[in-house]
Every structure is written in structure tokens, then in C-alpha cells.
């Protein structure tokens, strides 16, 4: 949808001299070239303006979701990623509270989940990702929660903000490995038990997701086709994990996610 609107916008800009000014074909050619560039710049400015307007809109704003999902689609198409989603019916309903936990091997992982699930969700990400002004703008529009893992006090504050968002009905993505620890294996290789407090403190369902193929994205040229897959596992209810400490709960989720990898290879 966004691409179609952009194309129409560029065509209209480039066709202005054909409609209003009866000049030579050489001028038409030059204007068409410059008009497309001007149209592209105006379109980028329009997108930035929309992001600024949407920063303070409701997290589950439908127009915001459409814009962000199309942005994810463009980004994944740019990297030639073919995404397959399995067991989409395992997702809780949109009016239920839930937190998504997944293995993490690429910076594209949040986009894969957002696009693949087609749900109005957000994420927790490391603070350094939001240092760039555009990423900061996008994160605020996305209602993402930046977390400084090197500062315990700031990490606790971020977790409290995230817990509040989940309680208010905004599902969040969190990668319990605490960043990309290894691209040599698709498996979860690190356990941060504190990550599971997001679900336990908000009394939300846990949705384990196995991401397959993203660890190889950095090893393949951008213009080469990349097949990736999301496997959505049955959610874990509060009743199922209430007697577990966060370490045991972490091992439980880790085993589910890694099992999805092993079964896919079999």
C-alpha cells in the first residue's frame, strides 16, 4: 500500500510539465528525472512528518500499525527475505495480555516478528540501538522500551515501564539472551532470568517463538534470497508457571524454543 501511494505520488510530480507546460521533449526528460528525485525527497519528509505525528498516538492505533508493518515489509524485501510463519493460531487473542520470548541472532528479528504476527505489538531493545535520531524517532513511534543492561538502576526502571505497558494490554517482544551472543548457532546460548519478570510481574501469558534462519542473514549477500521461519509455540499461562522461579521458567522457555530448532532440522 505504501509503495503504491509512493509510486502514484512520484508519477504525479514528474507529469506536471506534461500537463501544464508545452515545452521541448528534452525539458520533459530532465524534469521527469528531477521530478522523481524531488518526489522521493518529499515522500521521505512526509513519512518523517507522519512518524512525528504518531509518536504520541495510542499504542494500538490501526494507522500506525499499517505504516509500521509496511515499513517492515519494505525493509525485509530490501534484504530479499522470504518469511514463513507456522502455527499462527497459537497466538493469544488481541485482548489477552502476553509477552513474546524468542531466540535472537539478527537485528532484523523484531521486524520478522512484527511483520509475521501482524499484531499491534512493541519490544524491549538495548539502549544503544536508539542512539541514532531516526532510530529514536522510530522506537518512540513503535512504543519500544530502551533498556541499558549495563546500568542496573536504569534497567529496573525500563522493566517497570515495560511491565506497565503489558498490564495495559500492549504485548512486548523481549529477547532473553540479552542481545546477540552468537551467530554460530540458532539456539539460545545465554539465560537472563530477569527477562522473565516481564511476564511474571504482569501476570501475562508467555508466547515462545523460534526464529529460524536469521543467524545466517549477515553471512549472505543482501541481494540473495533468504528463507526464514517463525514457529509460534503454544502459550504458557500464568497457572502453568506460577510455581516456577524465573531461572526454571527461563530453562522451560529455552527448551521449547531450541526444541523447535531441532525438530525443524530433523
C-alpha positions as CSV (number, residue, x, y, z in Angstrom):
1,X,0.0,0.0,0.0
2,X,2.7,2.5,1.0
3,X,4.7,1.6,-2.2
4,X,1.7,2.1,-4.4
5,X,1.0,5.5,-2.9
6,X,4.6,6.5,-3.2
7,X,4.7,5.4,-6.9
8,X,1.5,7.4,-7.7
9,X,3.0,10.4,-5.9
10,X,6.2,10.3,-7.9
11,X,4.3,9.9,-11.2
12,X,2.1,12.9,-10.5
13,X,5.2,15.1,-9.6
14,X,7.0,14.0,-12.8
15,X,4.0,14.6,-15.0
16,X,3.4,18.2,-14.1
17,X,5.2,19.7,-17.1
18,X,3.3,17.4,-19.5
19,X,0.0,18.7,-18.2
20,X,0.7,22.4,-17.8
21,X,3.8,23.4,-19.8
22,X,4.1,22.7,-23.5
23,X,8.0,22.6,-23.6
24,X,10.5,20.5,-25.6
25,X,11.0,16.8,-25.0
26,X,14.5,17.4,-23.6
27,X,13.0,19.6,-20.8
28,X,10.4,16.9,-20.2
29,X,13.1,14.3,-19.8
30,X,15.1,16.5,-17.4
31,X,12.0,17.3,-15.4
32,X,11.0,13.7,-15.1
33,X,14.4,12.8,-13.7
34,X,14.5,15.7,-11.3
35,X,10.8,15.3,-10.5
36,X,11.3,11.7,-9.4
37,X,14.1,12.8,-7.1
38,X,12.1,15.7,-5.7
39,X,9.1,13.4,-5.3
40,X,11.2,10.9,-3.4
41,X,12.5,13.6,-1.0
42,X,9.0,14.9,-0.4
43,X,7.8,11.4,0.3
44,X,10.6,10.8,2.9
45,X,9.7,14.1,4.5
46,X,6.0,13.1,4.5
47,X,6.9,9.8,6.3
48,X,9.0,11.6,8.9
49,X,6.1,14.0,9.5
50,X,3.7,11.1,9.9
51,X,6.1,9.5,12.4
52,X,6.3,12.7,14.4
53,X,2.5,13.0,14.5
54,X,2.1,9.4,15.5
55,X,4.7,9.5,18.4
56,X,2.0,10.3,21.0
57,X,-0.8,8.3,19.4
58,X,-2.3,5.3,21.2
59,X,0.0,2.1,21.0
60,X,-2.7,0.2,19.2
61,X,-3.5,2.8,16.6
62,X,-4.5,1.0,13.4
63,X,-3.0,3.5,11.0
64,X,0.3,3.4,13.0
65,X,0.3,-0.4,12.7
66,X,-0.3,-0.3,9.0
67,X,2.5,2.2,8.5
68,X,5.0,0.2,10.6
69,X,4.1,-3.1,9.1
70,X,4.6,-1.7,5.6
71,X,7.9,-0.3,6.7
72,X,8.9,-3.8,7.9
73,X,7.8,-5.3,4.6
74,X,9.9,-2.8,2.6
75,X,12.9,-3.5,4.9
76,X,12.6,-7.3,4.6
77,X,12.0,-7.0,0.8
78,X,15.2,-4.9,0.6
79,X,17.1,-7.8,2.2
80,X,15.3,-10.4,0.0
81,X,13.8,-12.2,2.9
82,X,11.1,-14.8,2.4
83,X,9.3,-15.3,5.7
84,X,7.2,-18.3,6.6
85,X,5.1,-18.4,9.8
86,X,3.9,-21.6,11.4
87,X,1.1,-22.1,14.0
88,X,-0.2,-18.5,13.9
89,X,-3.3,-19.9,15.6
90,X,-1.2,-20.4,18.8
91,X,-1.2,-16.7,19.4
92,X,-3.5,-15.4,22.3
93,X,-6.3,-13.2,21.3
94,X,-5.7,-9.5,20.9
95,X,-7.5,-8.7,24.2
96,X,-5.2,-11.0,26.2
97,X,-2.0,-10.0,28.0
98,X,1.1,-11.8,26.6
99,X,4.8,-11.4,26.3
100,X,6.8,-12.9,23.3
101,X,10.1,-14.6,24.0
102,X,12.4,-15.6,21.1
103,X,16.0,-16.6,20.2
104,X,17.9,-13.6,18.9
105,X,20.6,-13.8,16.2
106,X,20.0,-10.7,14.0
107,X,18.9,-7.1,14.3
108,X,16.1,-8.0,11.8
109,X,14.4,-10.3,14.4
110,X,12.0,-7.7,15.8
111,X,10.9,-6.8,12.3
112,X,10.4,-10.5,11.4
113,X,8.1,-11.0,14.4
114,X,6.2,-7.7,13.9
115,X,5.6,-8.4,10.3
116,X,5.0,-12.2,10.7
117,X,2.5,-11.9,13.5
118,X,0.6,-8.9,12.0
119,X,-0.3,-7.7,15.5
120,X,0.0,-4.3,17.2
121,X,2.9,-5.1,19.5
122,X,6.2,-3.5,20.6
123,X,9.5,-4.6,22.0
124,X,12.3,-4.1,24.5
125,X,15.7,-3.3,23.0
126,X,19.1,-2.3,24.1
127,X,19.6,1.4,24.6
128,X,22.5,1.7,22.1
129,X,20.1,0.8,19.2
130,X,18.2,4.1,19.8
131,X,21.2,6.4,19.8
132,X,20.6,7.5,16.2
133,X,18.0,10.2,15.8
134,X,15.9,8.2,13.2
135,X,16.0,5.0,15.3
136,X,15.0,7.0,18.4
137,X,12.1,8.5,16.4
138,X,11.0,5.1,15.1
139,X,11.3,3.5,18.5
140,X,9.1,6.1,20.1
141,X,6.5,5.7,17.4
142,X,6.8,1.9,17.9
143,X,6.4,2.4,21.7
144,X,9.6,0.4,22.2
145,X,11.3,0.4,25.6
146,X,15.0,1.1,25.5
147,X,17.0,-0.8,28.2
148,X,20.5,-0.1,29.4
149,X,21.7,-3.5,30.5
150,X,25.0,-2.0,31.8
151,X,23.2,0.1,34.4
152,X,21.2,-1.9,36.9
153,X,19.1,1.1,38.1
154,X,18.2,2.1,34.6
155,X,17.4,-1.5,33.7
156,X,15.0,-1.8,36.6
157,X,13.3,1.5,35.5
158,X,12.9,0.2,32.0
159,X,11.5,-3.1,33.2
160,X,8.9,-1.3,35.3
161,X,7.8,0.8,32.2
162,X,7.6,-2.4,30.2
163,X,5.5,-4.2,32.9
164,X,3.1,-1.3,32.9
165,X,2.7,-1.5,29.1
166,X,1.9,-5.2,29.2
167,X,-0.6,-4.7,32.0
168,X,-2.3,-2.0,29.9
169,X,-2.6,-4.5,27.1
170,X,0.4,-3.9,24.8
171,X,2.2,-7.1,24.1
172,X,6.0,-6.9,24.1
173,X,8.8,-8.8,22.4
174,X,11.9,-9.5,24.6
175,X,15.0,-11.5,23.7
176,X,16.0,-13.2,27.0
177,X,19.6,-13.8,25.7
178,X,20.3,-10.2,26.4
179,X,21.5,-9.3,22.9
180,X,23.1,-11.3,20.1
181,X,25.5,-13.6,21.9
182,X,26.4,-15.9,19.0
183,X,25.6,-16.3,15.3
184,X,27.3,-19.7,15.1
185,X,24.2,-21.4,16.3
186,X,20.5,-20.7,16.1
187,X,20.0,-22.0,19.6
188,X,19.6,-19.8,22.7
189,X,23.0,-19.7,24.3
190,X,22.5,-17.4,27.3
191,X,19.9,-17.2,30.0
192,X,19.0,-14.0,31.7
193,X,16.4,-15.0,34.3
194,X,15.5,-11.4,34.9
195,X,13.9,-11.1,31.5
196,X,11.1,-13.4,32.6
197,X,10.0,-10.9,35.3
198,X,8.3,-9.0,32.5
199,X,5.7,-11.9,32.2
200,X,5.5,-12.9,35.8
201,X,5.1,-9.4,37.2
202,X,2.4,-8.5,34.7
203,X,0.8,-12.0,35.1
204,X,0.8,-12.3,31.3
205,X,0.9,-15.4,29.1
206,X,4.3,-16.3,27.6
207,X,4.5,-16.9,23.9
208,X,7.7,-18.7,22.9
209,X,8.8,-18.2,19.3
210,X,11.6,-20.0,17.4
211,X,13.3,-17.9,14.7
212,X,15.0,-20.0,12.1
213,X,17.4,-18.6,9.5
214,X,18.2,-15.2,10.9
215,X,21.7,-16.1,12.1
216,X,22.8,-16.5,8.5
217,X,21.5,-13.2,7.3
218,X,24.8,-11.4,7.9
219,X,26.7,-14.1,6.1
220,X,24.7,-13.9,2.8
221,X,24.8,-11.0,0.3
222,X,21.9,-8.6,0.6
223,X,20.6,-9.4,-2.9
224,X,20.5,-13.1,-2.3
225,X,17.2,-14.7,-1.3
226,X,17.0,-15.7,2.3
227,X,14.4,-18.1,3.7
228,X,13.4,-17.6,7.3
229,X,10.7,-19.1,9.5
230,X,8.8,-18.2,12.7
231,X,7.5,-21.1,14.7
232,X,4.9,-20.0,17.3
233,X,4.6,-22.4,20.2
234,X,1.5,-22.8,22.4
235,X,1.4,-20.1,25.0
236,X,2.3,-20.7,28.7
237,X,-0.4,-19.5,31.1
238,X,0.1,-17.9,34.5
239,X,-1.2,-21.0,36.1
240,X,1.4,-23.1,34.4
241,X,4.4,-21.0,35.5
242,X,3.2,-19.6,38.9
243,X,5.2,-22.1,41.0
244,X,8.4,-21.7,39.0
245,X,11.2,-19.3,39.8
246,X,12.5,-17.2,36.9
247,X,15.5,-19.4,36.3
248,X,13.4,-22.6,35.9
249,X,10.9,-20.7,33.8
250,X,13.8,-19.5,31.6
251,X,15.0,-23.0,31.1
252,X,11.5,-24.1,30.3
253,X,11.1,-21.5,27.5
254,X,14.6,-22.1,26.3
255,X,13.9,-25.8,25.9
256,X,10.7,-25.1,23.9
257,X,12.5,-22.7,21.6
258,X,15.5,-24.9,21.0
259,X,13.3,-28.0,20.5
260,X,11.6,-26.1,17.7
261,X,15.0,-25.7,16.0
262,X,15.9,-29.4,16.4
263,X,12.6,-30.6,15.1
264,X,12.8,-28.4,12.1
265,X,16.2,-29.9,11.2
266,X,15.0,-33.4,11.6
